[in-house]
């Protein structure tokens, strides 16, 4: 490598197209325009007060040093109890690795289970960073085109045709970003059986767990102890900037996961871990459930508004806080459409190209992460834009 030259892998990592939208939105706001942000994958709630106060107390009491690489024992025990109380699943605390956000968990997972040159199957569309974490580990993503007819889920009956000698596993998400689709228990069971028969691993990303409005809010850990699950305090608990997540690994993977956690992260932020101990307090969980209901009301309002103006929602949007919309009836280029909408009506959306390749030009993601009246106003602006 020559001086001043970046590693080749950097050129393979695509920037987020939504950043062009976000930069333009910030510029418009700085110039005094009222921008409605429906592009941000972050709830407009702050961390529950009991959690924030616990974080403040941790700093005041100098609980800011290194913790165990796998997380505070008492936090791992609290997560284990949460799985048992909410989902009736027994998860040994030793199987839980606390990480700096779910991103840390995904990076650990890629390093743990993917060899140089191997591939991981995942649906198109999906969370874009997944394929970039695989690149960092020397692997690659194999995106399988999916259809709104099947709620953007991979047809598991045909999984074997996509599998090759270099396939390491299958990564899924429920609820999913960008579609809001929720996997059924039967689907996860079928996925696990198929992957097991093919000799690979299965990861289910559950970082939006708890934010399910229609369907079964279960954990894939109830299917088998030998699959992997990732979760986070960011979404349901509204702790995005605290950077705290976790991964649950099978017993046979614990030692390897510990070695990677030690070397990749040292530990997750200590004050965030002490704060998260209170995320499972009864009052905090009650508050989180009330917020979930508010998000559901927003979801229903957005779905109603989109139907009224003739923009079809292509999946049931059962969970998370996203709606994936087909805009092919009004444009052949979703990215250009998003930029023009922002410039003319000051509504910021995420173009589908950030989430995949197949037919990405015809989709847009809406995030219902603002108050209901702002969603209603956004629909009115979009309708005006479509009529102009």
N, C-alpha and C positions, 0 to 999 in steps of 0.2 A: 504494500500500500504506500502510495506517495504521500509526502507531507501535505497537509491541507485537504486530503481526500477522505471522504466518509466511507464507512463500511458499506459493501454492496447491499446488505439487507435493508439499509435505510431507504434506498430507492424503491423497494418493494412495498413499503408502507404508505398507503394512500392517506392524504389529509382528509379531514371531514369536510364535505361540501357545505354542511350547515354552518361552518365557520365563516364562509363568505356571507351567509345570511345574517349571522350574529354580528359580524363586524359592521355590516351596513345598518343593522338595527340600532347598534350602539351609536353610530354616527348620526342617525336620524334623531335619536333621543337627545343627544348632545345639542342638537339644533332646535330642540323644543317640541318635537313631534311626539304624539301619544302613540307609542308602539304597544301592541298587544302581543305578548310572548307566548306562543303555543309551540315553540320549538325546543324548549328546555326540558330535558329529562330529569327534572328535580322538583319535588313537591314544594309548594309555597308555604309549607309549615316549617317551623323551627323545631328543634329537638324539644321534647316535653320538659317542662321546667324542673322536674325532679332529676332528670338526667343531666341537664345543664348545671344545676346546683351541685350535683355530685362531682362533676368535672371541675368546677371552681374549687370545691373543697379539696380535691386531689392535688391541685396546684398549690393551694395554700398550705397543705400538709406535706408538701415536697414529695408527693408520690409520683415522681416524674422520671425515675431512673429506669434502667432496663428491667423488663420482666422476663419470665421464661420465654424462650423462642416460640413456644406453641401457645402462649397466652397465660393469663392469670388462672391458676387452678380453680379459684372460686367462680370465675367467669365461665370457664368450660363446664363446670358443674351446673351453673345456672342455665346455660344453653341446653344441657342434657335434660334438666328438669322441665324446661319449656317444651322440648320435643315430646316428653312423656305426658305432660299435663294437657297440651293442646292437640297432639296428634296420636297419642297413645302408642308411641314408638320408643323403645329402649335404645339409647345411643350411649355407649360408654364414653365418659369425658376424654379418655385417652385417644379416641378417634377424632376428636375435634381439634383442629389447628386454627388458632385465631390469626388473622392476617391484616395487613394494612389495606383495608377495603376489599371488596370482592375482586378487584383487579389484581391484587396481590395473590388471592386464591387462584385465579385463573392462570397467572404466570407460574405459580407453584405447580399447578396441575399439568400444564404443558411440559414443564421441565421434568416432572415425575413420571409421566406416562407416554411421552412421545420421543422416539429416537430420531436421530439425524436421518432426514430423507423420508420419514413416514408421514402419512396423511391422516387427517381426522375428518370424518363425514359430518356435515352440518347443513341445516336447511338454508335455502336462499329464498327470502331474506332472513337475516339474523343480526345479532349485535356485532358491529364491525370489528371491535377490538379483538374478538376471539381469534380471527385469522392472523392478526398481527402478533398476538402472544405466541402462536404456533411458530411463526417465522423466527421469533427470538430464540425458540428452542431448537431451531433447525428443521422444523417440520413445515407442513403446509395444510391449508384447509381444502377440502373437496366439497364445493358447494353444490347441492342438489336442488335443481329448480323445483319449486312447489307451486301449488295453485290455490287460489281462493276457494275453489270448489271443495278442497280438502282442508280448509282453514290454514293453509300454508304449512301443513305437516308433511313430512316425508312418508311416502307410501311404504310401510314396513314390509309388505308382501314382496316388494321388489328390492329390498335392501341388499340382498346377496349379489345382485347384478352390479351394484356400485362398489362392492367390496373387492379389494385386491390384496396381493401379497404384502403390500406396503401400508395397508390400512391398520391403524392402531385402535381406532374406536369411533364412537358416535357421541356427539355433543348436542344436547337439546336444552330448551329453556321453557319454563312454565311458572307463572305467566310469561309470555314472550314479548320481547322488544324487537321489532316495532309494532307487532300486530295486535298485542293484547290477548292473543289466543291462549287458552288454558288446556293442557293435556289431561286426558282422562286417565284414571287409574289403569283401565284396561289397555290403553295405548302404551303406558310406561311398562306394564308387565310384558306386553308383546315385544317392545323394544329391547328389554333386558334379555328375554329369551332368545331373540334373534342375534343380539350381539354376543351373548354367551356361546351360542352354537357356532358363531363365526370366529370365536377366539379373541375377541377384543374387549375393550372397556366401555362403560357407559357413564357419562357425566350428565347430570341434570342441574341446570342453573336455576336456582329458586330465589333469586335476590328480590323478586317482587312478591314473594310468599306473604300471605295475609291480605293482599290486595286482590281478592277474588270476589266477584259480584254475582256471577252465575257459574254453577258447576261445583265440583268437589274440591275444597281446599285441603288437599292432603300433601304429604311429603313422599317423594320417591323412596326415601329410606324405609318406608313401610313395605316396599316390594321385595327388597333383598339387602343384606348387609354388605354385599360385595360390589355395589355400585358407588359412585362418587356424587356428592351433592355440595353445591356452593350456595352460600347465603350471605346476607349483609345486614348491617344496621341502618343502611342509607335510606331505604325506601319506606318500608312500613313504619320504622321508628324515626324517620326524618332526620337522620344523623349524617347527611352526605359529607360535610366537610370534616367530620371527626375521623374519617378514613379507617373504618373498622368493618371487617367481614370475617368469614370463617369458611373452612372446607371440612367436610366429614369424609374420612377415608376408611377403607376396609382395614381390618386388623393387620393384614399382611403388608400394608403400605405405610404403616405408622412410622417405622424406623427411617425409611427413605424420606418421608415428608418432613420429619424432624430435622434431618440433615440439610434439606433444602431451605427450610424456614430459618435455620441458624445462619446459613450463608447468604441467602437472598435479602433478608430483612433485619436480622438480629432479633427484632420483636416489633409488634404493633405498638402504636403510641400508648404509653402507660396511662396517661390521664383519660384518654378515650375509653380504655378498658375499665377503669374504675367507674367512669360515668355510666358505661353500659351495664354495669351490675344492677342498676336501678331501672333498666329498660323493661325488666320483667316484673316490676312492682304491679300490684293489682290496679292501682290508680292510673299508672302509665298505660297499661294495656287497655283499660277502659277508654282513656283518651285516644289511643291509637284506633280503636274500633269506631269511635265517633268520627274521627277523621276519615276512616275508610267509607263510612256512610256518606259523608260530604262529597268525597270523590265520586261515589256512585251517583249521587244526584247530578253532579257535573257531567258525568258520562252520559246519563240519560238525556240531559238538556242538549249536549253536543250532538248526540245521535239523532235526536228529534230535529234539530236545526239543519243538520246536513241532509237529512231526508227531505226536508221541506224545500231546500234549494237545489235538489237534484244531484247531489254528489253521493254516490253509493259507497257505503261502508262495506268492505269486502270480507270481513271476518266478524264473528260475534262480539269481539272486544270484551271478553269476559273478565279480564283482569289487568293488572298494572295500572297505568294512567295514559294509555295510548289508544288512538283510533287510526287505522291504516285505510287511506281513502284512494279510490281509483279516480284520477282526474283526466283520463284519456278522452272523455267526452268533451273536454274544454281545451285540451292542449296536447301536443305531441312531445313536449319537453317540460317535465315537472320542475326541473331546476330553474329554467327561465321563467316559468309561471310563478314560482315562489318569489323570485327576485322582483318581478313586475308587481305582484301583489303587495310586497313590502313597500316598494317605492310609491305606489299609488294609494294604497289603503292602510299601510302601516300595520299589517298583520304578518308575524314571522312564523313560518312553518319549516319543517325539515323535509328536504327532497328525498325520495326513495333510494336514490343512488348511493347514499351512505350505507345502506343495509344489504346490498347485494348487486347482482349483475342482471339477472333475467328480468326483463320488462320493468326495470327500475325507473325508467323514464315516465312511467304512467302512474306512479304512486307517490303519495305525500303522507307524512306522519303528523298527526295532530296530538299534542300533549295537553290534557285538560288539567293543567297545574296552576290555574288561576281561578278566581271567583266566578260563579255562575253568570253574573251580570256581564262580566268581561267576555265570556264565551258567547253570550247572546249578541253582544256588540260585534264580536269578531265575525259571526255568521252574517250579520247585516252588512258589514263591510265587504265580505267575500261575495255576497249576492250582488252588491252594487258593482264590484269589480267585474264579475261575470257578465253583467248586463251592459258594461261600458264598451 
